[in-house]
Amino acid sequence: MPGIDEVPVTERHCLCIRSKVGVYWKDVLRDLSMAEMAIRNLEEDYKHCEVAEKCYQGLLKWKENLGPQEATVKNLCRAMQNVGCSEALEALQNMSHESDG
């Protein structure tokens, strides 16, 4: 049975952190190895949306592109830690521990 960090990221995870990542959404996606062109496309497609929505859509795209084997809570936590999104990281870790019970 995989550890909690190895579980695939869900839409619920993305919703939990989207407003906490804030202006760092592009940096998080870059750290997750999303292509720069894909990030630019997201920015253009959602230019009239708030930052939280851009983050959410970017995370969904990352999750969709990598699939459940690679789009894990562990990888997302690592990216947020690398970028310095401590509030989002804490929220995600708390959420993971709640579902651990």
Biopython code that builds the backbone (N, CA, C, O; Angstrom):
import numpy as np
from Bio.PDB.StructureBuilder import StructureBuilder

atoms = [
    (1, "MET", "N", (0.847, -1.187, 0.000)),
    (1, "MET", "CA", (0.000, 0.000, 0.000)),
    (1, "MET", "C", (0.888, 1.244, 0.000)),
    (1, "MET", "O", (1.799, 1.347, 0.822)),
    (2, "PRO", "N", (0.637, 2.193, -0.911)),
    (2, "PRO", "CA", (1.498, 3.367, -1.006)),
    (2, "PRO", "C", (1.340, 4.288, 0.195)),
    (2, "PRO", "O", (0.274, 4.352, 0.807)),
    (3, "GLY", "N", (2.423, 5.005, 0.525)),
    (3, "GLY", "CA", (2.366, 5.997, 1.592)),
    (3, "GLY", "C", (1.464, 7.142, 1.172)),
    (3, "GLY", "O", (1.132, 7.286, -0.004)),
    (4, "ILE", "N", (1.075, 7.947, 2.134)),
    (4, "ILE", "CA", (0.144, 9.040, 1.849)),
    (4, "ILE", "C", (0.714, 10.006, 0.815)),
    (4, "ILE", "O", (-0.035, 10.576, 0.022)),
    (5, "ASP", "N", (2.035, 10.194, 0.817)),
    (5, "ASP", "CA", (2.654, 11.110, -0.138)),
    (5, "ASP", "C", (2.605, 10.596, -1.569)),
    (5, "ASP", "O", (2.693, 11.376, -2.518)),
    (6, "GLU", "N", (2.464, 9.279, -1.724)),
    (6, "GLU", "CA", (2.467, 8.693, -3.056)),
    (6, "GLU", "C", (1.080, 8.659, -3.690)),
    (6, "GLU", "O", (0.926, 8.211, -4.826)),
    (7, "VAL", "N", (0.078, 9.128, -2.964)),
    (7, "VAL", "CA", (-1.272, 9.119, -3.535)),
    (7, "VAL", "C", (-1.366, 10.146, -4.651)),
    (7, "VAL", "O", (-0.721, 11.193, -4.589)),
    (8, "PRO", "N", (-2.163, 9.857, -5.668)),
    (8, "PRO", "CA", (-2.337, 10.814, -6.761)),
    (8, "PRO", "C", (-3.028, 12.087, -6.285)),
    (8, "PRO", "O", (-3.899, 12.051, -5.416)),
    (9, "VAL", "N", (-2.628, 13.201, -6.864)),
    (9, "VAL", "CA", (-3.283, 14.476, -6.581)),
    (9, "VAL", "C", (-4.706, 14.414, -7.135)),
    (9, "VAL", "O", (-4.929, 13.928, -8.244)),
    (10, "THR", "N", (-5.658, 14.907, -6.359)),
    (10, "THR", "CA", (-7.053, 14.934, -6.779)),
    (10, "THR", "C", (-7.496, 16.383, -6.991)),
    (10, "THR", "O", (-6.778, 17.320, -6.641)),
    (11, "GLU", "N", (-8.670, 16.549, -7.560)),
    (11, "GLU", "CA", (-9.227, 17.893, -7.716)),
    (11, "GLU", "C", (-9.398, 18.556, -6.353)),
    (11, "GLU", "O", (-9.256, 19.771, -6.219)),
    (12, "ARG", "N", (-9.702, 17.745, -5.348)),
    (12, "ARG", "CA", (-9.871, 18.269, -3.994)),
    (12, "ARG", "C", (-8.567, 18.878, -3.464)),
    (12, "ARG", "O", (-8.584, 19.924, -2.814)),
    (13, "HIS", "N", (-7.451, 18.226, -3.744)),
    (13, "HIS", "CA", (-6.147, 18.778, -3.366)),
    (13, "HIS", "C", (-5.934, 20.124, -4.054)),
    (13, "HIS", "O", (-5.514, 21.093, -3.422)),
    (14, "CYS", "N", (-6.225, 20.177, -5.340)),
    (14, "CYS", "CA", (-6.028, 21.399, -6.121)),
    (14, "CYS", "C", (-6.893, 22.540, -5.584)),
    (14, "CYS", "O", (-6.434, 23.678, -5.480)),
    (15, "LEU", "N", (-8.132, 22.231, -5.248)),
    (15, "LEU", "CA", (-9.028, 23.250, -4.684)),
    (15, "LEU", "C", (-8.524, 23.743, -3.331)),
    (15, "LEU", "O", (-8.651, 24.922, -3.003)),
    (16, "CYS", "N", (-7.962, 22.844, -2.564)),
    (16, "CYS", "CA", (-7.477, 23.173, -1.224)),
    (16, "CYS", "C", (-6.360, 24.213, -1.251)),
    (16, "CYS", "O", (-6.298, 25.083, -0.382)),
    (17, "ILE", "N", (-5.478, 24.126, -2.246)),
    (17, "ILE", "CA", (-4.300, 25.001, -2.242)),
    (17, "ILE", "C", (-4.350, 26.152, -3.236)),
    (17, "ILE", "O", (-3.499, 27.040, -3.185)),
    (18, "ARG", "N", (-5.317, 26.158, -4.129)),
    (18, "ARG", "CA", (-5.301, 27.122, -5.235)),
    (18, "ARG", "C", (-5.191, 28.574, -4.791)),
    (18, "ARG", "O", (-4.445, 29.340, -5.401)),
    (19, "SER", "N", (-5.909, 28.971, -3.750)),
    (19, "SER", "CA", (-5.847, 30.369, -3.319)),
    (19, "SER", "C", (-4.613, 30.648, -2.464)),
    (19, "SER", "O", (-4.230, 31.804, -2.288)),
    (20, "LYS", "N", (-3.994, 29.604, -1.937)),
    (20, "LYS", "CA", (-2.825, 29.779, -1.077)),
    (20, "LYS", "C", (-1.514, 29.858, -1.867)),
    (20, "LYS", "O", (-0.526, 30.401, -1.374)),
    (21, "VAL", "N", (-1.505, 29.327, -3.069)),
    (21, "VAL", "CA", (-0.305, 29.402, -3.906)),
    (21, "VAL", "C", (-0.134, 30.828, -4.426)),
    (21, "VAL", "O", (0.982, 31.340, -4.509)),
    (22, "GLY", "N", (-1.248, 31.457, -4.771)),
    (22, "GLY", "CA", (-1.233, 32.863, -5.174)),
    (22, "GLY", "C", (-0.345, 33.151, -6.371)),
    (22, "GLY", "O", (-0.349, 32.418, -7.359)),
    (23, "VAL", "N", (0.419, 34.239, -6.262)),
    (23, "VAL", "CA", (1.227, 34.716, -7.390)),
    (23, "VAL", "C", (2.345, 33.756, -7.777)),
    (23, "VAL", "O", (2.993, 33.939, -8.808)),
    (24, "TYR", "N", (2.573, 32.740, -6.958)),
    (24, "TYR", "CA", (3.642, 31.773, -7.245)),
    (24, "TYR", "C", (3.178, 30.618, -8.119)),
    (24, "TYR", "O", (3.920, 29.657, -8.326)),
    (25, "TRP", "N", (1.947, 30.706, -8.637)),
    (25, "TRP", "CA", (1.403, 29.575, -9.386)),
    (25, "TRP", "C", (2.290, 29.164, -10.554)),
    (25, "TRP", "O", (2.455, 27.972, -10.812)),
    (26, "LYS", "N", (2.862, 30.131, -11.263)),
    (26, "LYS", "CA", (3.724, 29.786, -12.402)),
    (26, "LYS", "C", (5.007, 29.109, -11.933)),
    (26, "LYS", "O", (5.481, 28.159, -12.556)),
    (27, "ASP", "N", (5.565, 29.604, -10.831)),
    (27, "ASP", "CA", (6.791, 29.002, -10.304)),
    (27, "ASP", "C", (6.559, 27.560, -9.857)),
    (27, "ASP", "O", (7.409, 26.694, -10.063)),
    (28, "VAL", "N", (5.411, 27.313, -9.250)),
    (28, "VAL", "CA", (5.078, 25.948, -8.833)),
    (28, "VAL", "C", (4.970, 25.041, -10.065)),
    (28, "VAL", "O", (5.511, 23.935, -10.072)),
    (29, "LEU", "N", (4.276, 25.507, -11.096)),
    (29, "LEU", "CA", (4.130, 24.703, -12.310)),
    (29, "LEU", "C", (5.478, 24.466, -12.988)),
    (29, "LEU", "O", (5.738, 23.378, -13.502)),
    (30, "ARG", "N", (6.332, 25.488, -12.987)),
    (30, "ARG", "CA", (7.676, 25.304, -13.566)),
    (30, "ARG", "C", (8.451, 24.249, -12.782)),
    (30, "ARG", "O", (9.129, 23.405, -13.367)),
    (31, "ASP", "N", (8.347, 24.303, -11.455)),
    (31, "ASP", "CA", (9.047, 23.327, -10.631)),
    (31, "ASP", "C", (8.504, 21.917, -10.868)),
    (31, "ASP", "O", (9.216, 20.930, -10.679)),
    (32, "LEU", "N", (7.250, 21.832, -11.281)),
    (32, "LEU", "CA", (6.630, 20.545, -11.618)),
    (32, "LEU", "C", (6.943, 20.134, -13.060)),
    (32, "LEU", "O", (6.384, 19.167, -13.577)),
    (33, "SER", "N", (7.842, 20.883, -13.697)),
    (33, "SER", "CA", (8.321, 20.611, -15.066)),
    (33, "SER", "C", (7.270, 20.833, -16.142)),
    (33, "SER", "O", (7.320, 20.198, -17.196)),
    (34, "MET", "N", (6.322, 21.723, -15.890)),
    (34, "MET", "CA", (5.367, 22.060, -16.937)),
    (34, "MET", "C", (6.073, 22.972, -17.949)),
    (34, "MET", "O", (6.837, 23.860, -17.569)),
    (35, "ALA", "N", (5.813, 22.746, -19.212)),
    (35, "ALA", "CA", (6.440, 23.517, -20.282)),
    (35, "ALA", "C", (6.015, 24.986, -20.210)),
    (35, "ALA", "O", (4.874, 25.307, -19.878)),
    (36, "GLU", "N", (6.948, 25.849, -20.526)),
    (36, "GLU", "CA", (6.690, 27.296, -20.485)),
    (36, "GLU", "C", (5.531, 27.674, -21.410)),
    (36, "GLU", "O", (4.714, 28.530, -21.069)),
    (37, "MET", "N", (5.464, 27.039, -22.572)),
    (37, "MET", "CA", (4.385, 27.344, -23.512)),
    (37, "MET", "C", (3.026, 26.975, -22.918)),
    (37, "MET", "O", (2.046, 27.691, -23.123)),
    (38, "ALA", "N", (2.963, 25.885, -22.199)),
    (38, "ALA", "CA", (1.706, 25.478, -21.559)),
    (38, "ALA", "C", (1.296, 26.501, -20.493)),
    (38, "ALA", "O", (0.113, 26.802, -20.336)),
    (39, "ILE", "N", (2.278, 27.027, -19.769)),
    (39, "ILE", "CA", (1.983, 28.037, -18.748)),
    (39, "ILE", "C", (1.476, 29.315, -19.412)),
    (39, "ILE", "O", (0.523, 29.930, -18.935)),
    (40, "ARG", "N", (2.109, 29.709, -20.505)),
    (40, "ARG", "CA", (1.654, 30.901, -21.240)),
    (40, "ARG", "C", (0.243, 30.706, -21.780)),
    (40, "ARG", "O", (-0.579, 31.623, -21.745)),
    (41, "ASN", "N", (-0.029, 29.509, -22.278)),
    (41, "ASN", "CA", (-1.382, 29.215, -22.785)),
    (41, "ASN", "C", (-2.416, 29.308, -21.672)),
    (41, "ASN", "O", (-3.503, 29.848, -21.877)),
    (42, "LEU", "N", (-2.085, 28.787, -20.499)),
    (42, "LEU", "CA", (-2.998, 28.882, -19.354)),
    (42, "LEU", "C", (-3.254, 30.337, -18.994)),
    (42, "LEU", "O", (-4.388, 30.741, -18.734)),
    (43, "GLU", "N", (-2.172, 31.116, -18.986)),
    (43, "GLU", "CA", (-2.309, 32.531, -18.642)),
    (43, "GLU", "C", (-3.225, 33.244, -19.636)),
    (43, "GLU", "O", (-4.044, 34.077, -19.249)),
    (44, "GLU", "N", (-3.081, 32.913, -20.901)),
    (44, "GLU", "CA", (-3.911, 33.531, -21.936)),
    (44, "GLU", "C", (-5.364, 33.028, -21.856)),
    (44, "GLU", "O", (-6.307, 33.815, -21.936)),
    (45, "ASP", "N", (-5.523, 31.727, -21.700)),
    (45, "ASP", "CA", (-6.870, 31.143, -21.653)),
    (45, "ASP", "C", (-7.679, 31.639, -20.464)),
    (45, "ASP", "O", (-8.904, 31.740, -20.540)),
    (46, "TYR", "N", (-7.001, 31.947, -19.371)),
    (46, "TYR", "CA", (-7.692, 32.351, -18.141)),
    (46, "TYR", "C", (-7.322, 33.771, -17.722)),
    (46, "TYR", "O", (-7.309, 34.096, -16.535)),
    (47, "LYS", "N", (-7.017, 34.622, -18.725)),
    (47, "LYS", "CA", (-6.541, 35.980, -18.420)),
    (47, "LYS", "C", (-7.570, 36.823, -17.676)),
    (47, "LYS", "O", (-7.200, 37.773, -16.986)),
    (48, "HIS", "N", (-8.835, 36.501, -17.802)),
    (48, "HIS", "CA", (-9.869, 37.273, -17.111)),
    (48, "HIS", "C", (-10.262, 36.647, -15.773)),
    (48, "HIS", "O", (-11.198, 37.104, -15.116)),
    (49, "CYS", "N", (-9.550, 35.616, -15.384)),
    (49, "CYS", "CA", (-9.851, 34.923, -14.130)),
    (49, "CYS", "C", (-8.873, 35.353, -13.042)),
    (49, "CYS", "O", (-7.802, 35.894, -13.315)),
    (50, "GLU", "N", (-9.272, 35.097, -11.815)),
    (50, "GLU", "CA", (-8.380, 35.405, -10.698)),
    (50, "GLU", "C", (-7.220, 34.416, -10.676)),
    (50, "GLU", "O", (-7.271, 33.354, -11.296)),
    (51, "VAL", "N", (-6.178, 34.793, -9.947)),
    (51, "VAL", "CA", (-4.963, 33.984, -9.863)),
    (51, "VAL", "C", (-5.269, 32.574, -9.357)),
    (51, "VAL", "O", (-4.692, 31.602, -9.843)),
    (52, "ALA", "N", (-6.165, 32.462, -8.392)),
    (52, "ALA", "CA", (-6.497, 31.149, -7.834)),
    (52, "ALA", "C", (-7.019, 30.202, -8.913)),
    (52, "ALA", "O", (-6.707, 29.012, -8.903)),
    (53, "GLU", "N", (-7.813, 30.732, -9.843)),
    (53, "GLU", "CA", (-8.355, 29.893, -10.912)),
    (53, "GLU", "C", (-7.246, 29.469, -11.879)),
    (53, "GLU", "O", (-7.239, 28.334, -12.355)),
    (54, "LYS", "N", (-6.314, 30.373, -12.166)),
    (54, "LYS", "CA", (-5.182, 30.028, -13.030)),
    (54, "LYS", "C", (-4.363, 28.908, -12.393)),
    (54, "LYS", "O", (-3.949, 27.966, -13.068)),
    (55, "CYS", "N", (-4.140, 29.020, -11.106)),
    (55, "CYS", "CA", (-3.408, 27.985, -10.380)),
    (55, "CYS", "C", (-4.152, 26.652, -10.454)),
    (55, "CYS", "O", (-3.556, 25.616, -10.746)),
    (56, "TYR", "N", (-5.438, 26.689, -10.191)),
    (56, "TYR", "CA", (-6.260, 25.475, -10.198)),
    (56, "TYR", "C", (-6.215, 24.803, -11.569)),
    (56, "TYR", "O", (-5.993, 23.596, -11.665)),
    (57, "GLN", "N", (-6.423, 25.579, -12.620)),
    (57, "GLN", "CA", (-6.419, 25.023, -13.977)),
    (57, "GLN", "C", (-5.042, 24.473, -14.346)),
    (57, "GLN", "O", (-4.937, 23.449, -15.021)),
    (58, "GLY", "N", (-3.987, 25.161, -13.900)),
    (58, "GLY", "CA", (-2.632, 24.684, -14.155)),
    (58, "GLY", "C", (-2.357, 23.359, -13.469)),
    (58, "GLY", "O", (-1.755, 22.459, -14.054)),
    (59, "LEU", "N", (-2.801, 23.243, -12.223)),
    (59, "LEU", "CA", (-2.607, 21.987, -11.495)),
    (59, "LEU", "C", (-3.405, 20.850, -12.123)),
    (59, "LEU", "O", (-2.932, 19.715, -12.188)),
    (60, "LEU", "N", (-4.617, 21.156, -12.585)),
    (60, "LEU", "CA", (-5.410, 20.129, -13.264)),
    (60, "LEU", "C", (-4.723, 19.658, -14.543)),
    (60, "LEU", "O", (-4.708, 18.466, -14.849)),
    (61, "LYS", "N", (-4.156, 20.606, -15.286)),
    (61, "LYS", "CA", (-3.454, 20.276, -16.531)),
    (61, "LYS", "C", (-2.220, 19.420, -16.234)),
    (61, "LYS", "O", (-1.947, 18.449, -16.940)),
    (62, "TRP", "N", (-1.479, 19.785, -15.188)),
    (62, "TRP", "CA", (-0.306, 19.001, -14.780)),
    (62, "TRP", "C", (-0.727, 17.579, -14.414)),
    (62, "TRP", "O", (-0.106, 16.607, -14.844)),
    (63, "LYS", "N", (-1.778, 17.472, -13.625)),
    (63, "LYS", "CA", (-2.302, 16.180, -13.176)),
    (63, "LYS", "C", (-2.737, 15.326, -14.375)),
    (63, "LYS", "O", (-2.455, 14.129, -14.437)),
    (64, "GLU", "N", (-3.417, 15.957, -15.305)),
    (64, "GLU", "CA", (-3.908, 15.274, -16.506)),
    (64, "GLU", "C", (-2.745, 14.809, -17.384)),
    (64, "GLU", "O", (-2.774, 13.700, -17.918)),
    (65, "ASN", "N", (-1.730, 15.650, -17.533)),
    (65, "ASN", "CA", (-0.590, 15.321, -18.398)),
    (65, "ASN", "C", (0.267, 14.204, -17.836)),
    (65, "ASN", "O", (0.742, 13.354, -18.589)),
    (66, "LEU", "N", (0.472, 14.190, -16.529)),
    (66, "LEU", "CA", (1.367, 13.194, -15.936)),
    (66, "LEU", "C", (0.679, 11.899, -15.545)),
    (66, "LEU", "O", (1.293, 10.832, -15.570)),
    (67, "GLY", "N", (-0.571, 11.987, -15.191)),
    (67, "GLY", "CA", (-1.281, 10.797, -14.745)),
    (67, "GLY", "C", (-0.998, 10.502, -13.285)),
    (67, "GLY", "O", (-0.138, 11.140, -12.677)),
    (68, "PRO", "N", (-1.715, 9.539, -12.714)),
    (68, "PRO", "CA", (-1.661, 9.277, -11.269)),
    (68, "PRO", "C", (-0.323, 8.757, -10.756)),
    (68, "PRO", "O", (-0.033, 8.898, -9.568)),
    (69, "GLN", "N", (0.491, 8.169, -11.605)),
    (69, "GLN", "CA", (1.779, 7.644, -11.147)),
    (69, "GLN", "C", (2.765, 8.753, -10.794)),
    (69, "GLN", "O", (3.555, 8.616, -9.860)),
    (70, "GLU", "N", (2.714, 9.856, -11.549)),
    (70, "GLU", "CA", (3.678, 10.943, -11.365)),
    (70, "GLU", "C", (3.090, 12.173, -10.684)),
    (70, "GLU", "O", (3.800, 12.897, -9.986)),
    (71, "ALA", "N", (1.811, 12.409, -10.883)),
    (71, "ALA", "CA", (1.160, 13.588, -10.281)),
    (71, "ALA", "C", (0.736, 13.236, -8.859)),
    (71, "ALA", "O", (-0.447, 13.050, -8.574)),
    (72, "THR", "N", (1.737, 13.149, -7.967)),
    (72, "THR", "CA", (1.481, 12.711, -6.595)),
    (72, "THR", "C", (1.525, 13.881, -5.625)),
    (72, "THR", "O", (2.071, 14.943, -5.924)),
    (73, "VAL", "N", (0.943, 13.661, -4.468)),
    (73, "VAL", "CA", (0.977, 14.652, -3.398)),
    (73, "VAL", "C", (2.433, 14.957, -3.030)),
    (73, "VAL", "O", (2.787, 16.105, -2.762)),
    (74, "LYS", "N", (3.264, 13.924, -3.020)),
    (74, "LYS", "CA", (4.681, 14.099, -2.696)),
    (74, "LYS", "C", (5.354, 15.079, -3.656)),
    (74, "LYS", "O", (6.068, 15.983, -3.221)),
    (75, "ASN", "N", (5.132, 14.906, -4.954)),
    (75, "ASN", "CA", (5.745, 15.791, -5.946)),
    (75, "ASN", "C", (5.210, 17.215, -5.836)),
    (75, "ASN", "O", (5.960, 18.179, -5.989)),
    (76, "LEU", "N", (3.927, 17.342, -5.572)),
    (76, "LEU", "CA", (3.333, 18.666, -5.414)),
    (76, "LEU", "C", (3.876, 19.356, -4.164)),
    (76, "LEU", "O", (4.179, 20.548, -4.198)),
    (77, "CYS", "N", (3.998, 18.622, -3.075)),
    (77, "CYS", "CA", (4.570, 19.171, -1.836)),
    (77, "CYS", "C", (6.006, 19.635, -2.062)),
    (77, "CYS", "O", (6.400, 20.709, -1.608)),
    (78, "ARG", "N", (6.777, 18.820, -2.763)),
    (78, "ARG", "CA", (8.172, 19.172, -3.047)),
    (78, "ARG", "C", (8.256, 20.478, -3.837)),
    (78, "ARG", "O", (9.083, 21.338, -3.537)),
    (79, "ALA", "N", (7.394, 20.623, -4.849)),
    (79, "ALA", "CA", (7.401, 21.833, -5.668)),
    (79, "ALA", "C", (7.039, 23.062, -4.837)),
    (79, "ALA", "O", (7.668, 24.111, -4.972)),
    (80, "MET", "N", (6.036, 22.935, -3.989)),
    (80, "MET", "CA", (5.631, 24.075, -3.164)),
    (80, "MET", "C", (6.715, 24.436, -2.154)),
    (80, "MET", "O", (6.922, 25.609, -1.844)),
    (81, "GLN", "N", (7.397, 23.427, -1.648)),
    (81, "GLN", "CA", (8.502, 23.675, -0.723)),
    (81, "GLN", "C", (9.646, 24.396, -1.451)),
    (81, "GLN", "O", (10.221, 25.347, -0.921)),
    (82, "ASN", "N", (9.964, 23.944, -2.648)),
    (82, "ASN", "CA", (11.041, 24.564, -3.435)),
    (82, "ASN", "C", (10.751, 26.021, -3.749)),
    (82, "ASN", "O", (11.658, 26.854, -3.757)),
    (83, "VAL", "N", (9.495, 26.324, -4.006)),
    (83, "VAL", "CA", (9.097, 27.681, -4.380)),
    (83, "VAL", "C", (8.880, 28.566, -3.151)),
    (83, "VAL", "O", (8.948, 29.792, -3.244)),
    (84, "GLY", "N", (8.622, 27.949, -2.016)),
    (84, "GLY", "CA", (8.410, 28.720, -0.789)),
    (84, "GLY", "C", (6.955, 29.011, -0.482)),
    (84, "GLY", "O", (6.652, 29.992, 0.198)),
    (85, "CYS", "N", (6.056, 28.182, -0.967)),
    (85, "CYS", "CA", (4.620, 28.330, -0.697)),
    (85, "CYS", "C", (4.268, 27.593, 0.593)),
    (85, "CYS", "O", (3.595, 26.563, 0.567)),
    (86, "SER", "N", (4.726, 28.126, 1.708)),
    (86, "SER", "CA", (4.581, 27.405, 2.978)),
    (86, "SER", "C", (3.127, 27.257, 3.416)),
    (86, "SER", "O", (2.757, 26.226, 3.977)),
    (87, "GLU", "N", (2.301, 28.268, 3.169)),
    (87, "GLU", "CA", (0.893, 28.183, 3.572)),
    (87, "GLU", "C", (0.165, 27.089, 2.780)),
    (87, "GLU", "O", (-0.613, 26.317, 3.340)),
    (88, "ALA", "N", (0.428, 27.038, 1.483)),
    (88, "ALA", "CA", (-0.190, 26.011, 0.634)),
    (88, "ALA", "C", (0.334, 24.625, 1.005)),
    (88, "ALA", "O", (-0.420, 23.653, 1.046)),
    (89, "LEU", "N", (1.631, 24.551, 1.271)),
    (89, "LEU", "CA", (2.240, 23.279, 1.662)),
    (89, "LEU", "C", (1.624, 22.759, 2.955)),
    (89, "LEU", "O", (1.300, 21.576, 3.061)),
    (90, "GLU", "N", (1.463, 23.638, 3.930)),
    (90, "GLU", "CA", (0.862, 23.260, 5.210)),
    (90, "GLU", "C", (-0.585, 22.790, 5.031)),
    (90, "GLU", "O", (-1.005, 21.801, 5.631)),
    (91, "ALA", "N", (-1.333, 23.507, 4.204)),
    (91, "ALA", "CA", (-2.733, 23.128, 3.954)),
    (91, "ALA", "C", (-2.821, 21.750, 3.311)),
    (91, "ALA", "O", (-3.673, 20.941, 3.679)),
    (92, "LEU", "N", (-1.944, 21.487, 2.358)),
    (92, "LEU", "CA", (-1.946, 20.200, 1.669)),
    (92, "LEU", "C", (-1.540, 19.073, 2.618)),
    (92, "LEU", "O", (-2.134, 17.994, 2.596)),
    (93, "GLN", "N", (-0.540, 19.321, 3.441)),
    (93, "GLN", "CA", (-0.112, 18.304, 4.395)),
    (93, "GLN", "C", (-1.203, 18.030, 5.428)),
    (93, "GLN", "O", (-1.433, 16.877, 5.795)),
    (94, "ASN", "N", (-1.871, 19.076, 5.895)),
    (94, "ASN", "CA", (-2.979, 18.894, 6.848)),
    (94, "ASN", "C", (-4.106, 18.087, 6.222)),
    (94, "ASN", "O", (-4.688, 17.214, 6.866)),
    (95, "MET", "N", (-4.407, 18.380, 4.979)),
    (95, "MET", "CA", (-5.459, 17.674, 4.261)),
    (95, "MET", "C", (-5.092, 16.197, 4.108)),
    (95, "MET", "O", (-5.948, 15.325, 4.257)),
    (96, "SER", "N", (-3.840, 15.924, 3.817)),
    (96, "SER", "CA", (-3.381, 14.542, 3.645)),
    (96, "SER", "C", (-3.470, 13.782, 4.959)),
    (96, "SER", "O", (-3.837, 12.607, 4.978)),
    (97, "HIS", "N", (-3.134, 14.448, 6.055)),
    (97, "HIS", "CA", (-3.194, 13.782, 7.353)),
    (97, "HIS", "C", (-4.629, 13.528, 7.793)),
    (97, "HIS", "O", (-4.921, 12.529, 8.451)),
    (98, "GLU", "N", (-5.522, 14.444, 7.422)),
    (98, "GLU", "CA", (-6.960, 14.247, 7.767)),
    (98, "GLU", "C", (-7.506, 13.007, 7.076)),
    (98, "GLU", "O", (-8.279, 12.253, 7.668)),
    (99, "SER", "N", (-7.104, 12.790, 5.821)),
    (99, "SER", "CA", (-7.623, 11.638, 5.093)),
    (99, "SER", "C", (-6.841, 10.373, 5.424)),
    (99, "SER", "O", (-7.138, 9.295, 4.908)),
    (100, "ASP", "N", (-5.847, 10.512, 6.283)),
    (100, "ASP", "CA", (-5.009, 9.373, 6.671)),
    (100, "ASP", "C", (-5.716, 8.480, 7.704)),
    (100, "ASP", "O", (-5.353, 7.319, 7.893)),
    (101, "GLY", "N", (-6.738, 9.053, 8.368)),
    (101, "GLY", "CA", (-7.408, 8.355, 9.437)),
    (101, "GLY", "C", (-8.266, 7.263, 8.955)),
    (101, "GLY", "O", (-8.902, 6.578, 9.755)),
]
sb = StructureBuilder()
sb.init_structure("model")
sb.init_model(0)
sb.init_chain("A")
sb.init_seg("    ")
for serial, (resi, resn, name, xyz) in enumerate(atoms, 1):
    if name == "N":
        sb.init_residue(resn, " ", resi, " ")
    sb.init_atom(name, np.array(xyz, "f"), 0.0, 1.0, " ", f" {name:<3s}", serial, name[0])
structure = sb.get_structure()
